[in-house]
Amino acid sequence: MIKSGWLQCECIVRGMFSDELAVVVARSNGVQESYFVLAEDVDRERGRVRVGFRDAGALIWATLPTPDQVTIPVQKSHVATS
């Protein structure tokens, strides 16, 4: 079952367009990747991005709000439901 939540970002910066931001997030293995997302899906004050996620035991599969709905494995401690 896919739930909604927030994924902690390593960094948030302005995107190429006025309505988007670039977020840097860490995969479960620690590798950092950046993605462009709509600004409305980012909580800049708390440094997090809205995601859909599925709990797979030891880790979480988070689907980022990118145009192609990228799904990456992340650590449970990086996802919050509120």
NORQUI-V553125 format. One record per pair of residues at least 12 apart in sequence whose C-alpha atoms are under 10 Angstrom apart, sorted by the first residue. I is the first residue (numbers start at 1). GAP is how many residues later the second one is. Records with the same first field share a line. If there is no record, write none. Layout:
# NORQUI-V553125
I: GAP  GAP
This chain:
# NORQUI-V553125
1: 51  52  53  54
2: 49  50  51  52  53  59  60  61
3: 48  49  50  51  52  59  78
4: 46  47  48  49  50  58  59  75  76  77  78
5: 43  44  45  46  47  48  57  74  75  76  77
6: 35  36  37  40  41  42  43  44  45  46  47  56  58  72  73  74  75  76
7: 18  19  35  36  40  41  42  43  44  45  46  55  56  57  67  68  69  70  71  72  73  74
8: 15  16  17  18  35  38  39  40  41  42  66  69  70  71  72
9: 14  15  16  17  23  25  33  34  35  37  38  39  40  69  70
10: 13  14  15  16  22  23  24  37  38
11: 12  13  14  15  21  23  33  36  37
12: 12  13  22  23  24  30  31  32  35  36  37
13: 23  31
14: 22  25
15: 20  21  22  23  24
16: 20
17: 19  21  22
18: 20  21
19: 18  19  20  21
20: 16  17  18  19  20  21  22
21: 14  15  16  17  18  19  20  21  23
22: 12  13  14  15  16  17  20
23: 12  13  14  16  19  21  24  25  26
24: 12  24  25
25: 23  24  39  47  49  53
26: 46  47  48  49  52
27: 32  33  34  35  45  46  47  48  51
28: 30  31  32  33  44  45  46  47  48  50
29: 44  45  46
30: 44  45
31: 43
33: 39
35: 29  30  31  32  35
36: 28  29  30  31
37: 12  13  27  28  29  30
38: 27  28  29
41: 23  24  25
42: 23
48: 30  31  32
49: 15  16  30
50: 12  13  14  15  29  30  31
51: 12  13  14  15  18  20  28  29  30
52: 12  13  17  19  29
53: 18  19  20  21  26  28
54: 17  19
55: 18  19  21
56: 17  20
57: 19
58: 15  16  17  18
59: 14  15  16  17  18  19
60: 12  13  14  15  16  17  18  19
61: 12  13  14  15  18
62: 12  13  14  17
